[in-house]
Amino acid sequence: MSSTGCPHLAGYAPLSDEQLTDPFPVWKHAQDTCPVFFAPEFGVWTVTRYEDVVRILEDPETFANGGTLGGHRVPAKYRDEFPDGVWSNSALINRDGEDHKKAKVLAQRAFIPSRVNRMRPAMEVLADELLDPLVERGHGDLMTEFANPFTIGTITRALGLPDADAADIRQVTEDALVILTPGNDDGDPDDGDAGYTTDQLERFDRVVQFNRYLRTVIADKRSAPDEGVISALVHARIDGGQLSDDDVAGMVLEQLIAGNDTAANMIGHAVYYLSRQPELWAAVAGDPALLPRVVEETVRRRSPSKGLFRRATRDVTLGGAEIPAGQLVHVLWAAANTDERQFPDPLSMQLGRENIDTHVGFGRGEHRCLGPLVARLEGVVALGAVFRRLGTVTITEPEPLRYAPALTNVSLMSLQASWG
């Protein structure tokens, strides 16, 4: 690996408890001294500055998506069934060029504004159902008892899956995130599954079983259409083309992860940060019209998705580092969203921030998130219910907050609070 400037960042340990809880000091240090560096323990180049992240997201020819997530290997017993990996190359996030554009046009038919807006009444009912016992009790865990079941219930119903599947879906999204972390495919292709841990094999088992279950659901939707997103994907047509079962399964898994864990953590962090600034809490309580800006500023301040991966298609110089062709690049848009060069005083919540719409929390360019309309609506509905039903919230969760170990998502384990 050749590079100019600083190719490595001393002290970078993104899965340590300290940096999972508070990655901002090390991100600022990187932005100031070594904005693009190689992390040998993960085999990825890490990009932290806003301008470099935007350059990557807007240059898909140089920084490609294909095969960057889950496309490498699965345990031996599943390789014939899933040659592209558990998260196959059929997922939008693993496609490039015209293939990606055509598939995305079809997929977007399932997320048109009118369809998303029809989700609102069900979201409002679900939020109240989840808050009823919490209002009576006066305290609880706003992640495990509200944000997580709210977002998983919303996406389950939106997809057209039974409510009874919600718990399994929640587990599968966690499993997929762990599997997608570089270094978690340790099995030796010439030595059976000896390199995998028992935990890794169990996670693969659950994701693969769910993938098989999706195929039965897709077949049912082809013969009996309904109002759900899966049915919309199955029956989407443009210029005579349609999505294959592999396409739909890959996109559904993609949406489960994107529309579940990330939205839940956006809701939890919004409550957390607003509760730490009483003047902001009072302002939003008095003017619910501010809720959309709360959602945007929370996504910027603590991006629920830390970032995903791209692969350099050619030798390229970025942020003073020379990245060889073929190398994997970790695009940290969460770091970019707290780059003081773009967002002054980045660790404060400012609902009046003039450039709030320039954050990259939903990505940018061709691979921009498919479901930001759903995520934004979930945030407005859930937070509106919190303000309406709980009144003033006091966080009682012990500091520092605890997070699941993942490179891609910010997964808050719990958020104990009281209210009244």
Secondary structure, DSSP 8 states (H G I E B T S, - for coil): ---SS-S--TT--TTSHHHHH--HHHHHHHHHH-SEEEETTTTEEEE-SHHHHHHHHT-TTTEE-TT-SS-S---GGGTTT-TT-SS-TTSGGG--HHHHHHHHHHHGGGG-HHHHHTTHHHHHHHHHHHHHHHHHHSEEETIIIIIHHHHHHHHHHHHT--GGGHHHHHHHHHHHHHHTSTT-----TTSTTTTS-HHHHHHHHHHHHHHHHHHHHHHHHHHS--SSHHHHHHH--BTTB---HHHHHHHHHHHHHHHTHHHHHHHHHHHHHHHT-HHHHHHHHH-GGGHHHHHHHHHHHT-SB--EEEEESS-EEETTEEE-TT-EEEE-HHHHTT-TTTSSSTTS--TT-TTGGG--TT--GGG--S-HHHHHHHHHHHHHHHHHHH-SEEE-S-SS--B---SSB--B---EEEE-
